[in-house]
Amino acid sequence: MAANGGRVPDFFIVGHAKCGTTALHRMLREHPQIFMCEPKEPWYFARENPHPQTSGERSIEYTGTKFETLEQYLALFAAARPDQRVGEASSSYLWSKSAPARIAQVRPDARIVAIFREPASFLRSLHLQHLSSHDESEKDFRKAIELEAERRQSRSIPKHANWPQVLIYTDRVRYAEQLERYRALFGADQILALIYDDFRADNLATIRRVLRFLEVEEDFEFKQLEANPTVGVRSVRLDHFRRSLRAGETPVLRLARGAGKALTTQPARESLYYPLLRRGVFSQPPPVDERFMLELRRRFRGEVVALGEYLQRDLVSLWGYDALDS
């Protein structure tokens, strides 16, 4: 379908993050009958107020400084052939309250792919991702969840948080509500809800299910892969320095960055400096706080029951919620 002289995607992978969306995007990109845009996550339909704010100002409604017109967004798909299915994968579209209606306005016949993961493990993995991306500064997972009340009031928002709403973690697991927003606007046959466990157990079987849903050739050899593995952040301060140095945020850092490039070669930086810096910044994920994970699972049991009923699948047993009180 064309809009304003460009082609609107035929399908959207709407999330969540840390549920295999990147792996799914990469695998679909290999298929000759499918065109996936780069960057992977335009987030175009989820941006509420894409206007710059003054330095250091972060309200919960802030959605970043990037502004993109519909024409600029559609240009991401200009290279697609007429015979290809066109898609994108923005993990914000599932938890965004406005994205479903905005997508439906320009593409009412779009196909929607959503991926769901057991809530507690999903949020823990999401917290670690936000630490590594600088949206989060609180390293303790429990404390980060406890900060939600303050953050809803635009307080305790990290300086570098590009999209503060991502830090309201528990809003992400309103699964049935999120799915209903799409069901209200798109036909049931236009929505494919996947479970992360199935994708992890057999991603080739899952992707062939997606191909059938998109009505493209299933008989294609894919590579199995895992994208965006969960990592811990060893040093938030060192990570801040690494990012500030790369961006050249101050005259001193710009000078240091320039001197470093002048005194070293690109191969030397790639083989020695960058790996050392990554090892200093990132680490294996910290040990799981099983007590807090149990608290979260008890808290989200209703969400799991509701999603299971919605999908007519026993997620309570699959995710071990039937043993919470045993």
Stockholm file with secondary structure:
# STOCKHOLM 1.0

chainA/1-326         MAANGGRVPDFFIVGHAKCGTTALHRMLREHPQIFMCEPKEPWYFARENPHPQTSGERSIEYTGTKFETLEQYLALFAAARPDQRVGEASSSYLWSKSAPARIAQVRPDARIVAIFREPASFLRSLHLQHLSSHDESEKDFRKAIELEAERRQSRSIPKHANWPQVLIYTDRVRYAEQLERYRALFGADQILALIYDDFRADNLATIRRVLRFLEVEEDFEFKQLEANPTVGVRSVRLDHFRRSLRAGETPVLRLARGAGKALTTQPARESLYYPLLRRGVFSQPPPVDERFMLELRRRFRGEVVALGEYLQRDLVSLWGYDALDS
#=GR chainA/1-326 SS CEETTEECCSEEEEECTTSSHHHHHHHHHHSTTEEECSSSCCCGGGCSCCCCCCTTCCCTTCCCSCCCCHHHHHGGGTTCCTTSEEEEECTHHHHCSSHHHHHHHHCTTCEEEEEECCHHHHHHHHHHHHHHHTSCCCCCHHHHHHTHHHHHTTCSCCTTCSCGGGGCGGGGGCHHHHHHHHHTTSCGGGEEEEEHHHHHHCHHHHHHHHHHHHTSCCCCCCCCCCCSCCCEESCHHHHHHHHHHHHTCSHHHHHHHHHHHHHSCHHHIIIIIHHHHHHHHEESCCCCCHHHHHHHHHHTHHHHHHHHHHHTSCHHHHTTGGGTTC
#=GC SS_cons         CEETTEECCSEEEEECTTSSHHHHHHHHHHSTTEEECSSSCCCGGGCSCCCCCCTTCCCTTCCCSCCCCHHHHHGGGTTCCTTSEEEEECTHHHHCSSHHHHHHHHCTTCEEEEEECCHHHHHHHHHHHHHHHTSCCCCCHHHHHHTHHHHHTTCSCCTTCSCGGGGCGGGGGCHHHHHHHHHTTSCGGGEEEEEHHHHHHCHHHHHHHHHHHHTSCCCCCCCCCCCSCCCEESCHHHHHHHHHHHHTCSHHHHHHHHHHHHHSCHHHIIIIIHHHHHHHHEESCCCCCHHHHHHHHHHTHHHHHHHHHHHTSCHHHHTTGGGTTC
//
